[in-house]
Amino acid sequence: QVQLVESGGGLVQPGGSLRLSCAASGSIDSFNAMGWFRQAPGKQRELVAFSTTGGTTYYADSVKGRFAISRDNAKNTVYLQMNSLKAEDTAVYYCGARPTLWSRFEYWGQGTQVTVSS
């Protein structure tokens, strides 16, 4: 079973940038997709972005043009570059892995807190 460990969260001012990392204990290439989700207080977890082994990427409308997902298969690491951060981006960010095209994201990291505030 793969383990996912997120890092890179923190406190940043509005308009600032952060890069989150998700290190996997196994090959991320063995999963159909790797993704980033977030959960703000009192809200449901929502999909932010994902990247498939086939090269497809998806972004939630709220982050398009500001966030970018990338992967380094040699390092078994997935990144989320977040630019032009807004207060509404404040949440716990989770990395997830989807085994196949027909499955859900089944493996999760412990999350990393991102707080956007002046």
C-alpha positions in Angstrom: 0.0 0.0 0.0 1.4 3.4 -1.0 2.0 6.1 1.5 1.7 9.7 0.6 3.4 12.6 2.5 2.6 16.2 1.8 4.8 19.1 2.6 5.2 22.8 1.7 2.2 24.3 3.4 2.4 27.4 5.5 1.2 31.0 6.0 1.4 33.3 3.0 0.1 36.8 2.2 -2.6 37.3 -0.4 -1.0 37.4 -3.8 1.9 35.2 -2.7 3.0 31.7 -3.8 3.6 28.3 -2.3 4.7 25.0 -3.8 3.3 21.8 -2.2 5.0 18.5 -2.6 3.6 15.0 -2.3 6.2 12.2 -1.9 5.0 8.7 -2.5 6.5 5.5 -1.0 6.1 3.7 -4.3 5.9 4.5 -8.0 3.4 7.1 -8.9 3.4 5.8 -12.4 1.5 2.7 -11.2 -1.5 4.9 -10.5 -3.8 6.2 -13.2 -3.9 9.7 -11.6 -2.4 11.7 -8.8 -4.3 14.7 -7.5 -4.6 17.5 -5.0 -7.7 18.1 -3.0 -8.5 20.7 -0.3 -10.9 21.0 2.6 -11.7 24.3 4.3 -13.3 24.5 7.7 -17.0 23.5 7.6 -16.8 22.5 3.9 -16.5 19.3 2.0 -13.2 18.1 0.5 -13.0 19.4 -3.1 -10.8 18.4 -6.0 -8.3 21.1 -6.9 -6.3 19.4 -9.7 -5.2 16.0 -11.0 -2.7 14.7 -13.5 -2.9 11.3 -15.3 -0.2 9.0 -16.6 -1.5 9.8 -20.0 -0.7 13.4 -19.6 -4.2 14.7 -19.0 -4.5 17.5 -16.4 -7.6 18.9 -14.8 -8.1 22.0 -12.7 -11.1 23.3 -10.7 -12.4 26.5 -12.2 -11.5 28.4 -9.0 -7.8 27.7 -9.5 -7.4 27.7 -13.3 -4.6 30.0 -14.4 -3.2 30.3 -10.8 -2.3 26.7 -9.8 -0.2 24.1 -11.8 0.2 20.4 -11.0 3.3 18.6 -12.1 5.0 15.3 -11.4 8.5 13.9 -11.2 8.2 10.2 -11.8 11.9 9.6 -11.1 11.4 11.1 -7.6 7.8 9.7 -7.1 6.7 13.2 -6.3 3.8 15.3 -7.3 3.8 19.1 -7.0 1.2 21.8 -6.8 2.5 25.3 -7.6 0.1 27.8 -6.2 0.4 31.5 -7.4 -1.7 34.6 -6.8 -3.1 33.0 -3.6 -6.3 34.3 -2.2 -7.9 34.1 1.3 -10.4 31.6 -0.1 -7.6 29.2 -0.9 -7.1 28.7 2.8 -7.6 25.0 3.6 -5.9 21.7 4.4 -4.5 20.3 1.1 -4.4 16.6 0.6 -2.6 14.5 -2.0 -4.5 11.6 -3.4 -3.8 8.6 -5.7 -6.3 7.0 -8.1 -5.4 3.4 -9.0 -7.4 3.1 -12.2 -9.5 5.2 -14.5 -12.6 3.6 -13.1 -11.8 3.9 -9.4 -11.9 6.7 -6.9 -9.0 8.4 -5.3 -8.3 5.7 -2.7 -5.0 6.7 -1.1 -4.5 9.9 0.9 -1.8 11.8 2.6 -2.2 13.4 6.0 -2.6 16.9 4.6 -0.8 20.1 4.9 -2.2 23.4 6.1 -2.2 26.4 3.7 -3.3 29.7 5.2 -3.6 32.9 3.1 -3.8 35.9 5.3 -2.3 39.4 5.7 
